[in-house]
């Protein structure tokens, strides 16, 4: 059932975020204050999103995921445009997280609800929104998003577990696979050429959206 998919997927979200955030942090590509504000606000809304799954039909939940993937895909090219338009003479603007608290809280609450409801991580939603709202570099946005979504994902996972929405054997396999993959992927992401990650993410999201819609038709 889709609610079990949402709950179990959060194991992969937590494992990936922990492994990848360590790599970005070692490269000083994490804004700790921004991550703290995002994470704290997302922790408030994540259990709400998780509990919503009990009130929704599984087909409706899966359809919502399919539309979410489809709508999120164009946000990544928009994120790249935001980075390019923000550069002035090749120098990034300074960013103070305390001056952007309202924007960060709004992003965190939205991301926490979506994480609990659909079992997604920060890359899908927080990364493009954070890119548009702040002058952080692309790598710093990714690193900050990963760190920020660890606490709310753990909270949402605990809520789903208490609701019986976590399949332990699948969760264990996901944890092992993503722990290995995240260390490799984050190392590649730090030095990835411009536009490559955005393109992979864009077409990957559209592919997954299409497969989800096809599964609904079956």
C-alpha positions in Angstrom: 0.0 0.0 0.0 1.2 3.5 -0.8 1.1 4.6 2.9 3.6 1.8 3.6 5.7 3.0 0.6 5.7 6.5 2.1 6.7 5.2 5.6 9.4 2.8 4.5 10.9 5.2 2.0 11.9 7.5 4.9 14.5 5.0 5.9 16.3 5.6 2.7 15.8 9.4 3.1 17.5 9.3 6.6 20.3 7.0 5.5 21.1 9.0 2.4 21.0 12.4 4.2 23.2 11.2 7.0 25.9 9.8 4.7 25.8 12.7 2.2 25.6 15.6 4.7 28.8 14.3 6.2 30.6 14.7 2.9 29.2 18.2 2.2 30.0 19.3 5.7 33.6 18.2 5.4 33.8 20.5 2.4 32.2 23.4 4.3 29.2 23.3 2.0 26.6 23.4 4.8 24.9 26.4 6.4 24.3 25.1 9.9 22.0 27.9 11.0 19.8 27.7 7.9 19.7 23.9 8.3 18.7 24.3 11.9 15.8 26.6 11.1 14.6 24.4 8.2 14.9 21.3 10.3 13.1 22.6 13.4 10.1 23.9 11.4 9.9 20.7 9.3 9.9 18.6 12.5 6.6 20.4 13.5 4.8 19.5 10.3 6.3 16.1 9.5 4.1 14.1 11.9 1.0 15.9 10.6 1.9 14.8 7.0 2.5 11.2 8.2 -0.9 11.0 10.0 -2.7 12.3 6.9 -1.8 9.1 5.1 -4.3 7.2 7.4 -7.1 9.4 6.1 -6.3 9.1 2.4 -7.2 6.4 -0.1 -4.0 4.7 -1.3 -4.7 5.4 -5.0 -5.3 9.1 -4.2 -2.0 9.1 -2.3 -0.2 7.5 -5.1 -1.8 9.9 -7.6 -0.7 12.8 -5.4 2.9 11.5 -5.5 2.8 11.2 -9.3 1.6 14.8 -9.7 4.2 16.0 -7.2 7.0 14.4 -9.1 5.8 15.8 -12.3 5.4 19.4 -10.9 8.8 19.2 -9.1 10.8 18.3 -12.1 10.8 21.8 -13.7 11.9 23.3 -10.4 15.4 22.0 -10.9 16.0 23.9 -14.2 14.5 26.9 -12.5 17.0 26.4 -9.6 19.9 26.5 -12.1 18.5 29.7 -13.6 18.3 31.2 -10.2 21.9 30.4 -9.5 23.1 31.9 -12.8 21.0 35.1 -12.5 22.2 35.7 -8.9 25.9 35.9 -9.7 27.4 39.3 -10.0 30.9 39.5 -11.6 31.4 35.9 -10.5 31.0 36.7 -6.7 28.2 35.2 -4.6 26.2 37.4 -2.3 26.6 36.9 1.5 23.8 35.1 3.2 22.6 35.5 6.8 20.1 32.8 7.8 18.7 35.0 10.6 17.5 37.6 8.0 15.7 34.9 6.1 13.8 33.2 9.0 10.3 33.7 7.5 11.3 32.1 4.2 13.2 29.3 5.8 10.3 28.5 8.2 7.8 28.4 5.3 10.0 26.1 3.3 10.6 23.9 6.3 6.9 23.5 7.2 6.0 22.7 3.5 8.9 20.2 3.2 8.0 18.5 6.5 4.4 18.0 5.5 5.4 16.6 2.1 8.1 14.3 3.7 5.6 12.8 6.1 2.9 12.4 3.5 4.8 11.2 0.5 8.1 9.8 2.1 10.3 12.2 0.2 13.5 13.9 1.2 14.9 17.4 1.0 16.2 17.2 -2.6 12.8 17.1 -4.2 11.4 20.2 -2.6 13.8 22.0 -0.3 16.7 22.2 -2.7 15.0 24.3 -5.5 13.0 26.4 -3.0 16.2 27.1 -1.0 18.0 28.0 -4.2 15.4 30.6 -5.1 15.2 32.1 -1.6 18.9 32.4 -0.8 22.2 33.3 -2.5 23.9 30.1 -1.3 25.9 28.2 -3.9 24.4 25.1 -5.5 26.6 22.7 -3.6 25.8 24.5 -0.3 22.1 24.4 -1.0 22.3 20.6 -1.5 24.4 20.1 1.6 22.1 22.3 3.7 19.0 20.6 2.5 20.4 17.2 3.3 21.3 18.2 6.9 18.0 20.0 7.5 15.8 17.0 6.6 17.5 14.5 8.9 15.5 15.5 12.1 12.0 15.8 10.4 12.5 12.6 8.4 13.4 10.7 11.7 10.3 12.1 13.4 8.1 11.2 10.4 9.6 7.7 10.3 8.8 7.2 13.9 5.2 8.3 13.4 4.8 5.9 10.4 6.4 3.1 12.4 3.9 3.5 15.2 1.1 3.5 12.6 2.4 0.2 11.1 3.6 1.8 7.9 7.2 0.5 7.8 8.1 -2.8 6.3 11.3 -3.9 8.3 12.9 -6.1 5.7 12.6 -3.6 2.9 13.7 -0.9 5.2 16.9 -2.8 6.2 17.8 -3.3 2.5 17.1 0.3 1.7 19.3 1.5 4.6 22.2 -0.7 3.5 21.9 0.3 -0.2 21.6 4.0 0.4 24.4 4.1 3.0 26.7 2.8 0.3 25.3 4.8 -2.5 25.1 8.1 -0.7 28.8 8.3 0.0 29.6 7.7 -3.7 26.9 10.0 -5.0 27.8 12.9 -2.7 31.4 12.7 -3.6 30.5 12.9 -7.3 28.0 15.7 -6.7 30.6 18.0 -5.1 32.6 18.1 -8.4 29.8 17.5 -10.9 29.9 19.6 -14.1 27.3 22.4 -14.3 23.9 21.2 -15.5 24.6 17.5 -15.2 22.8 16.9 -11.9 19.9 19.1 -12.9 19.4 17.2 -16.1 19.6 13.8 -14.4 17.1 14.9 -11.7 14.7 16.5 -14.2 14.4 13.5 -16.5 14.5 11.1 -13.5 11.6 12.8 -11.9 9.5 12.8 -15.1 10.3 9.1 -15.6 9.2 8.2 -12.1 6.1 10.3 -12.4 5.2 8.5 -15.6 5.7 5.1 -14.1 3.6 6.0 -11.1 0.7 7.1 -13.4 1.0 3.9 -15.4 0.8 1.8 -12.2 -2.4 3.6 -11.3 -3.9 2.7 -14.6 -3.1 -1.0 -14.0 
